[in-house]
Amino acid sequence: MEQLPLIAIVGPTAVGKTALSIELAQHYDGEIISGDSMQVYRGMDIGTAKITADETQGIPHHMIDILDPDQESTALSFKNRAQTAIEEIAGRGHVPMLVGGTGLYVNGLLYDYSFTGERNDDYRNKLFDALKSGEDTSSYQRLLALRPDLKDVIHEKDHFRIARALEIIETEGKDQLKNFDMKANYQSPYRLCLIGLTMDRAKLYERINRRVDLMLENGLLEEVEKLLQQGYNKEMQSLKAIGYKEMIAYLQGELSYEAAVSLLKKNTRHFAKRQLTWFRRDPNLKWFHVDEMDHETLLARTIEYADQCLGLNEERGDGH
């Protein structure tokens, strides 16, 4: 069976994925699938940096505004919906493009992760968050104590697989890990072109701080107030997202406004760092340093790379 083409643009928040994706979609007659776990929620626009109708420039976007904030979104449900979108986009003769920075959602789709077996989402999510934030430094050793044979299978920084393995042990027992593909398999079912955007850390953090200021100017606090007035609350998965939890803490008197803004910027910077750590493990990813070239050069080089890895030059018989 012929592999469907898929262009994926990943990288940390605020690095410039959206702008580049629009131009690449125009070049390739593409349609874009959001790879952001929070952009699926309606009414959460400013805090998720959701693309506006004007910014899409007519390019179709998928996996945006498909759930209410009190509905659950999982990596598995995202994968299933996104796979369908890819098939439909390709069926229209267009090029599917995945754009976003939620590592588990992106990799679950790109590499067809298995999400089978019994589930305890609350247990896994809490453990994953603790591992990801660095608060949990013992679970990897606990896993190896139970299953020492996994040392060469699961890397100590592979937080998702550590959390998922311990979840399976918790729900099914240590001998049931065969129900989950534990290998870090970077073989994609797609004809994949994986583009990573990065930049100098200090410059990226400046961008993040400016983005937060702009979100606040554009009404982030009012957006959060409206969500709370509609009956949504901080215990919901959606409102635990960065940008929302800090503003809720301010609105509920737990933090001053200045402290909430400072924490929001800090949490976003830490998130960007974790995104880079996640994606740097991927051997298929080609990094482009956006601060080392002008935008026209970046666009030209990413087009050249996409043509090469998708085999489009050969199909066209030329270099265009």
N, C-alpha and C positions, 0 to 999 in steps of 0.2 A: 504494500500500500504506500502510495506516494506521501511523503511528509508535507504537511501544510507549512507555508512560510510563516514566520513570526518574528517581528522586530520588537525587542524589548529595550526600554530605556529606564535605567535604575540609577540610584544614587541618593545622597542625603537630601533632606528637606531644604528648600530655598536655593538649590544649586543651579536651577534653570531647566529642569526637565520639560516643563509644560511648553515653554516657548519653542524649544528645539523640536518637540514632538509634533507641533502644528506644522512646522515647515517640512519635516520629513513626511508627514501624512499628505501634505499637498504634493510633494514630489512623487510619492509612490502610490497615490490614489488610495490612501489608507484610511482605516477607521480605528479609533482609539478605545482601548479598554483600560479603565482606571485600575491601577494596582494599589490603591489606597484603601485600607480597611475601614476608614471612617467616612469616606466620600459616598458610601452606599446609603447614608442616612439623609432623609429629607429634613430640611430646616437647619442643617448644620453646614452652612456655606462658608462663612467668614473664617471660622476657626480651623476648618480643614483645607483652606486655600483652594476651594473648589473653583474650577474654571467657570467663567461667566459665558453667557450665550454669545456675547460679542467676541470674546477671546477665542471661541472655538473656530471662528471664521468659516463656519459652515461644515466643519469636519464632524462627522457623527461620533458621539461618545457613548460608551456603554459602562455599566456597573456604577452608575451615579444616580442617586435619588431613587433607589429601588426598595428601601425599607423605612419604616417609621423608627424613631429612636428607641422605642421599647421592644423592638424585635431583635432577635439574636442573629448575629453574623458570625460565621465560623470559616476557617480556612477551607473546610470541605465544601460548604455551600458556595463559597466564592469560586472554588475550583470548578464545580459542576456548572455553574452559570457561565463562567468565563470560557470553558471548553465549548459550550454551545454557541457562545458569541463568536468565537474564533471560526468555528465551522460555518456559521451563517455568513460571516464577513467574507471568508474565502469563497463561499458559494456564490456570492455576488460579484466575484472577480476582483475584489479589493484585497489589500494587504492588511492583515490584522497587526495591531501594534499595542503592546502592553506597556503602560507608563505608570510608574509609581515606586514607592519605597518601603512598602510593608513586606519585609523579607520573607516571612513564612508564607504569606499569600502568594507572592511572586514565585518563590521556589516550588511551592506545592503545585503550581500550574506548569511552570517551565519543565520540571523534572518528574511530573506525575507522581508526587508523593502518595504513598498509601496512607489512608486515614481510617483503616478498618480496626476491628476489635471493640471491646467494651470501652465506654467512655466515662470519664469523670472530669468534665470540662472545668469545673470550679477548681478542683485540685490541680489540674495541669496548668491552667492559666495563672494561678497564684504562684506556682513553682517556677513557671517560665519567667514571669515578671521579676521574681526574686533573683533568679539566675542572671537575667538580662541586666538588671540594675547593679549587680555585684554584691547584693545583700546576702545572697546564699553562696557560700564557698565550700560547702561540705557535701552537697547532694551528688556530685560527680563521684567522689570517693565512696559514698554510700552505695551508689549503683555498682561500682566495680567490686565492692565487697560482696555484693549479692551475685553479680555476674562478671567475674574477672575476665572472661573470654571476650567481653565487649571493649576492652581497652584499645584494640586495634581497629575497632569498628566505629566507635563514637568518639569524636574529638572532644576535649574538655571545654571547648568554646562553642560546641554545637548545642546551644541551650534548648532548642526545640526537641531534639532527639533525646536529650537527657530527661527532659520533663515528660515526654511521651513514653519513654521506656519505664520510668518510675510510675507513671500513671497505670500502665499495663500491669506492672508488678503489683500495684496497690489494688487493682480491680480484679485481676485474673491469676496472679501468681507469677513467680519469676521464670517459670518454664514456658510461659505463653508468649514470649517475645517473638516467636515465629509468626504471630499474627500481624506483625508490623515489619515493613521493610526498613531495617535499621541502617542499611548501607548509605553512605554519602554518595549517591549515584548521580553523576552529572551528565547522564545520557538523556537527551531530550527527545520526546516523541515528535517534536517540531523541527523544521529546517530553521534553526534558531540563529538570529543575529542579536547578540547581547551587548548593548552599549552602556557603559558606566560613565557618569559625569562626576567629577570631583574638582576640588580646588584647594588652594592654601587654607589651612584650618582657621587662621586668624581672619582671613577675608570672608570665609564662610560664616563664621560666628558674627561678623559685622552685618552680613546680609540677614541672618536670622533675627538679630536684634531690631533691624530696620523693619523686617517683615512683621514682627510682633507689634511694633509701634503703629504700622499701617493698619493692621487688623483692628487695633483698638480705635484708631481714627475712623475706621469704616463701620464701627458698630458692633464689635465682638461682645462687649458687655451687654448690650441691648439684645443681641441674639440669644445669649444665655438666659437672660431674664425672661424672654418670650418662651423658651423651651420649658423653663420651670413653671411658668404660668399655665402652660398647656398640660401640666401634670406629670412631666418627666422629672426624674430625680437622680441624684448623684450615685445611687446604687446601681443604676443601669449601665451596662457595658459601654454604651455610646457616650455617656456623659463622664466616663472616667478618662476620656481622651484628653491629651495635652491641649490646653487652651480653654477647655470647659471646666475641668476639675479645679483649676486655679481661680477662675472667675466665680465659680460656685462658692469656694472657700471665702472669697471676699464678700459675696452677697449674703452669706450666712454668718458673717461676723467672725470668722476664724482667722482671717488675715486682713491687714490693712491693704488698701489699693496698691500702694507702692510695693509692699511685700509680695502681693499676688503677681504683679507684673514682673518683678524681679525673678520670682520662682518660675513663671511661665517661660521667660527667656532662658533660664538655667536648664529647665527640663527639656526645652526644645534643642538646646545645644547638646545635651547629653544624648538625646534621641538621635541626632545626626551622627554623633560619634558611634553609637551602636549600629546604625545603618551601615556605615562604612566598614565596621568590623565584620558585619554579616556578609556583605557582598564581596569583600576582598578574598573570601575563601573560594570563590567560584573560578575555576580554571578557564571557563568559556568566556569570561567577561573581558572586554577590551575597554580600557580606561582612557578617557579624554579629559585633559586638564583645561577647564574652561577659562581659567585666568591666565593661561599661557598663550592664548591666541584670540584674535577678534572673532566675532560671531560668524562672519562670512566664511572664515577659514574652518571654524568648527563644523559648520553645516557641510562644507565641501568634503571634509575628511570623514565625517560620519556617513555621508552618502557613498563615498568611495569604499568605505569599509562594509557597508550594508550590501552594496552591489557584489563585493567580493565574497562575503560569507554566505549570501543567499544564492550565489551563482547567477546573478542577473545579467552580468556582462556576457556570459556564455549564451544565455537564452536569447539575448537581444542581438548578439553577434557584433556588438560594438562597445564602446566605452562610455555610453550615456545611459 
